[in-house]
Structures are given as structure tokens and as C-alpha cells.
Amino acid sequence: MTHEKRVPVVSMEALVGETIFLPCNISTHEPGDNVVLVLWYREDKGSPIYSADTRGRDVTSAKRWSDDAMFGDRAYFKFDKQPGELAVQNVRETDSGMYRCRVDFIVAQTRNSVRGAAVGSSRPAVPRGCQRSNAFSSAATNSFLVKDAQRTPQ
């Protein structure tokens, strides 16, 4: 018998050249528990593309590794945020995809979270009568998403 657990997917957007922050829940409610290992995967890769290992050390001196072909030195995991964040600088269209964060703890059960990252090449023109708040275009899907657009008074 196979047990599947549904994991909510959160979508994030950025433009080419910007920094995207992919959140990852690293909190635990177990007394004395701490993060041991944070691993990031991408849906089309079988092995981790980023890791932050805190075994035997404080989170401030975690041993970090990033796949050179994927991120190289463009990615850095931030333990000081809640939730934690994988910051990917200077994003490229090839960074678009589904990402999974896996967190191992000393006591608590391993936790997984899924993030969709969409990287577009340009912001679309905002419809007349609206102001730009967070407009985004995706060349891959040939579609536009205008988030939080607000009508301007006429």
C-alpha cells in the first residue's frame, strides 16, 4: 500500500535578473529540536540542487552546497527568516519550474514543501486605468498575470 501526502503548492514570480525568494518552513514545535539538513530539489532533477547541512554546527555556519549547473553561487539559504528562504539571485528563465524543499530535524518528522517558480522576461503593459503593482509576463506560456492591479481614479 502506498501512502501519498498532499503538499500545498505555493507559486512565486520574478523577472529575469531579479532575486526570487522561495520559502521553506523550518520551524518545529518539539522542545530542543533543531534543523539538521535542508535540501532543495527541482522536479526535473533526481538529486538535490542545493543543501544546507547544520549537523554538528550552528545554522550560521551551516555547510552549504549548490549545484554548479543549476545555481552555482547565485543561491543562498536564509535561516534567519521565518519561514526560511532560498534566495536565488539574478534569476534566469531556465530557473522556472517546480521546486521541493525538504527539511530534516533532530526529533520532528521530515517536512516537504513545494514551490512553483515562474521567471518572465518582461513586465507587460498594464491595462489602461490600472496602476502597476505587481504585473508579470511569462514568455514560456505566452500569458500575462497582473496581480494586485488597482483602478486609478479617473
LUMTORMI-681028 format. One record per residue (C-alpha): residue number from 1; x, y, z. Coordinates in steps of 0.1 Angstrom, whole numbers. Each point is the difference from the previous one (the first is absolute). Last residue first. Layout:
N
ATOM pos    px    py    pz
ATOM NUM     X     Y     Z
...
//
This chain:
154
ATOM pos    px    py    pz
ATOM 154  -105   590  -133
ATOM 153    12   -16    33
ATOM 152    26   -28    -6
ATOM 151   -13   -35    -1
ATOM 150    22   -25    19
ATOM 149    21   -28   -13
ATOM 148     8   -24    28
ATOM 147    13   -26   -24
ATOM 146     2     3   -37
ATOM 145     8   -34   -15
ATOM 144     9    -1   -37
ATOM 143     1   -29   -24
ATOM 142    22   -14   -27
ATOM 141     6   -31    21
ATOM 140    38     1    -2
ATOM 139     2    37    -6
ATOM 138   -15     6    35
ATOM 137   -11    35     9
ATOM 136    -4    16    34
ATOM 135   -17    30    14
ATOM 134     4     8    37
ATOM 133   -13    34     8
ATOM 132    -3    19   -33
ATOM 131   -30    24     0
ATOM 130   -32    -7   -17
ATOM 129   -21    23   -23
ATOM 128    15   -13   -32
ATOM 127    12   -36     4
ATOM 126    36    -4    13
ATOM 125    25    -6   -28
ATOM 124    17   -33     6
ATOM 123    30    -4    23
ATOM 122    29   -18   -17
ATOM 121    20   -32    -3
ATOM 120   -20   -22    23
ATOM 119    11   -24    28
ATOM 118   -25   -22    15
ATOM 117     9   -20    32
ATOM 116   -24   -26    14
ATOM 115     7    -9    36
ATOM 114    -6   -34    17
ATOM 113     4    -7    37
ATOM 112    14   -31    17
ATOM 111     5    -6    37
ATOM 110    20   -28    17
ATOM 109   -16   -10    33
ATOM 108    11    18    31
ATOM 107    28   -11    23
ATOM 106    34    10   -15
ATOM 105   -16    17   -30
ATOM 104     2    -6   -37
ATOM 103   -14    26   -24
ATOM 102    -9    -7   -36
ATOM 101    -7    29   -24
ATOM 100   -15    -9   -34
ATOM  99     2    21   -31
ATOM  98   -23     1   -30
ATOM  97    14    19   -30
ATOM  96    13    33   -14
ATOM  95    38     3     5
ATOM  94     5    -2   -38
ATOM  93   -15    34    -3
ATOM  92    30    13    20
ATOM  91     1    14    35
ATOM  90    28    24    11
ATOM  89    -1   -10    36
ATOM  88   -17   -31    14
ATOM  87    -9     4    37
ATOM  86   -11   -32    16
ATOM  85   -21    11    29
ATOM  84    -8   -10    36
ATOM  83   -35     5    12
ATOM  82     7    20    21
ATOM  81    33    16   -11
ATOM  80    33    -4    17
ATOM  79     7   -34   -16
ATOM  78     6    16   -34
ATOM  77    11   -24   -26
ATOM  76    23    14   -27
ATOM  75    -2    -4   -38
ATOM  74    19    18   -28
ATOM  73    34   -16     7
ATOM  72    -6   -29   -23
ATOM  71   -37    -1    -7
ATOM  70    -8   -30   -22
ATOM  69    32   -12   -18
ATOM  68    21     8    31
ATOM  67   -23   -20    23
ATOM  66     0    19    34
ATOM  65    16   -11    32
ATOM  64    -2    16    35
ATOM  63    16   -12    32
ATOM  62   -19    19    27
ATOM  61    21    26    20
ATOM  60   -29    23    10
ATOM  59   -22   -31     4
ATOM  58    22   -12    29
ATOM  57    22   -30    -5
ATOM  56     1   -38     6
ATOM  55   -25    -7   -28
ATOM  54   -11    33   -14
ATOM  53     0   -10   -37
ATOM  52   -14    25   -26
ATOM  51    -6   -17   -33
ATOM  50    -7    11   -36
ATOM  49    -8   -18   -33
ATOM  48    -9   -33    16
ATOM  47    -2   -32   -22
ATOM  46   -25   -12   -26
ATOM  45    -3    33   -19
ATOM  44   -31     9   -20
ATOM  43   -22     9    30
ATOM  42    27    21    16
ATOM  41    13   -10    34
ATOM  40    11    20    31
ATOM  39    14   -16    31
ATOM  38     1    15    35
ATOM  37    18   -21    27
ATOM  36     1    -2    38
ATOM  35   -26    25    10
ATOM  34    -4     2    37
ATOM  33   -21   -17    28
ATOM  32     6     9    37
ATOM  31   -38     0     6
ATOM  30   -20   -11   -30
ATOM  29   -20    27   -17
ATOM  28    22     2   -31
ATOM  27     5    28   -25
ATOM  26    19    -4   -32
ATOM  25   -28     8   -24
ATOM  24    15     7   -34
ATOM  23    -6    32   -20
ATOM  22    15     5   -35
ATOM  21    13    36    -3
ATOM  20     6    12   -35
ATOM  19    27    25    -9
ATOM  18    -3    20   -32
ATOM  17    20    -4   -32
ATOM  16   -29   -16   -20
ATOM  15   -32    10    16
ATOM  14   -15   -17    31
ATOM  13   -30   -21    10
ATOM  12    -8   -24    28
ATOM  11   -26   -27     1
ATOM  10    -9   -19    32
ATOM   9    -9   -37    -3
ATOM   8   -18   -18    28
ATOM   7    14   -35     8
ATOM   6   -24   -29    -2
ATOM   5    14   -31    18
ATOM   4     1   -32   -19
ATOM   3     1   -34    17
ATOM   2     6   -30   -22
ATOM   1   -14   -34    10
//
